[in-house]
């Protein structure tokens, strides 16, 4: 897999997170509310544990986290559903858009309009997804042979080094197991989540690259969008 593509994506996402922390809390709260449906005890619910870890890393206030979990028992709260949309961006880049919404009749048109206004378009289900694989994604502050061997011994599928550490890919079902093994081995895990990772990359540069960056930022700005993935390289 392309290390350049993975690290470029990481840097863009972190920049968005730093600039839009308030919006991030809303997005994470929706993810917590959805994950908590399978149980409010993170020790028994790996999906909830994973999202709570993301909340802690984002310095989300404890009160916000508790409200999001309590939403499960609130019969008056609007039900949240998860949707995944597919689209194309400038230069033919594939885009996967994950949302959590209480009204998909509002959210889908918002996503569609954002794509069309920024040089993209919605795609038929399955026409983009085949270019991606669902993977566990872990980032650590450490790199080097010891860190790589620890990850591989724990069951990681791939390890890629960058300037600031390592990106470790796992099977979705192995994410939490590998994460815990890394922590137990003394590594600093800064991110652990499920992502759509491209299996086929599309090279993009110049004006198309600038248009794509604008499009991805516009999608990130939508309240209901929880994650955006692209195969741009």
N, C-alpha and C positions, 0 to 999 in steps of 0.2 A: 504494500500500500504506500501511497505517497506521503512521506513525512512532511513535505512542504505543505501539502493540502491540509493535513491535520493541524499543524501548528498555526497556519494562517487563519484557519477557522477558529481556533482557540483564542487567538489574540483579538479577533473581531468581537467574539462573544463577550470576552472580559471587558472590553472597552464599553460595550453597550451596558453591561451590568453596572459598571462604575458610574456611568452617566445617568442611569435611570433606576436608581435603587428603589424609589417608592413604587414604581410600576412593577418592579421585580417582586416585591413583597406580595402584591396582589396576585401575580401569576403563581408564585409558590404556594400561597394560601389556597388557591383553587386546586393545585396538585395535591396538597395535604388533605383537603376535604374529600377528594376522589379516592385517594389511597386508603383513608381511614374507614371507608365503607367495608373493607375486608377485615377490620379489627382495629381498635384504637390503641392496642399495646404494641409498640414497635418491636419488642422482643419476639412477638409471635407473628408479626406482619413485616416481612423484609421490604416490601414496597414503601410502606410508611416510614420505616427506618431510613431508607435511602433519601426520601424527600425531606425528612427532618434534618438529615445531615446537610443537605443543600441549604436549608433554612439557617442552620447554625453558621455555615460558612459565609452566608450573606449577611450575618449579624441581624437577622430578623428578630424583632422583639418577642419575648416569651408570650406576652399577652396576645399578639397576633397569631402565634402558633396555636395557643389554646383555643382561641375563637374559631380557627379553621377546623380543628378537630371536633369542637362542640357542634359544628354545623351538621354533623352526621345525625345527631339526636334532635335537631331543630326541624320540626315538621313543617314550619312555616317558611323555611328557606327554600329558594328555588333549586330544583335538582340540577346538578351539573353533569354534563356528558362530555366524553372525550371523542374528538373527531380528528381525522388525519386527511389533509387535502394534498393534492399533487399539482405541480405547476411547472412551467418553463420560464426561465429568465432570459435576459439578453445573452446572445451568443449560443442559445440552445442549452443553457445550463439547467439541470434538473433540480427541482426544489421540493422538499417535503416539509409541510407545515402542520405542526401539532397544535391543537386548540383544546381548551376546556371552557365550555360555555353553558349557559342556562337558556340559550335561545339560538339554535343553529340557523333559524331563518334570518337572524340578524348577522350572525358571524360569517356565514358563507358569502353573502353579498359584499361584506366589508373586505374579506380576503380577495375576492374576485376583482373588486374595484381597485384595490391596492396594487394588485398584479398588473392590471391593464393600464393604470396610470403611470406605471414605472417600467414599461417595456416588457412586461411578462404576460402570461395568460394561464388560465386554469387548464389542467390536463385531465383526461379520462382516468378513472381509477385503474391502477396497475400499469399505466403506460410509463410512469417514472419510477415507481417503487422497485421494479426489477433491477434498477441500477444501484440499489442500496441493500445493506444487510443490517438487521437489528443486532446491536452489540452492546456489551457492557463497556463503558469508557471510564478509565481511571487515570487521573493525573497525579504524579508525585513530584516532590521537590528534588528528589535524588535521581541520579543517573549513574551509569557505569556498570561493569560486569556483575558486581555483587547484587545490585538492585535488579538487573535483568534476570539473573538466575533465580533470585527469590520469587520474582513474578512468574517465571515459567514453571518453577517447581510447584507453585501454588495452583497452577492450572490455566495461566494466561495463554492466549492464542498468539499474541503479537506484542512486541515491545519496540517503541520508537523513541529515540532520544532527540531532544531539542536543546536549545540554549538554557532553558530554565528548569529542566528536569526530564521526566519520561511520561509518555502516553502509553497506557497498557490497555489492550483490547481483550475482552473475554466473551465467552458465550453468555447470553443474557442470564441464564440460570446460575452461572458461576460468579456473577458480579460481586455479591456480598461476601461470598467465601474468599475470593481472591483479595478483596479489599481488607478483610479482617486479617488475613495472613500477612499482608504487607505491613499493616499497623503493628501486628505482633512481632514482625521482623525489624521494627524500628524505623520504617519509612514514614514520611509525612505525606498523607493522602490529602490533596487539596480539592479534588473533584471525584465523585463516583456516581455515575448515572447511566441510564440507557439512552443510546443515540442511534440514529440511522447513519451508518458509515458508508460512504460511496465505495462500490466495487469497480466502478468505471468513472474515471475523472475526465472533465472537459476543460481544456486549456482556454483561458480567457485573459485578455489584456486590453490596454488602451481604453477607448471610450466605452466599450462593452463592460469592462471591469468597473469603471466608475458608475455606470448605470446600475450594475448589479449591486454594488455596495449601497447605493441609494435605495434600491428595492428592498434589500434585506433589512436595512434600518427601518424602512416604512412598515414592513411586516412585524418587526420586533415591537414597534410602537403600538400595535393593536392590543387592546387590553386582554382579549380572549386568547391570543397566541402565546403558547407556553414554550415552544421551541421551533427553530427553523434550521433545516439541514440542506446543504447544497453539495453538488459534486464538482464545483468550480475548483480549478487548480491554478 
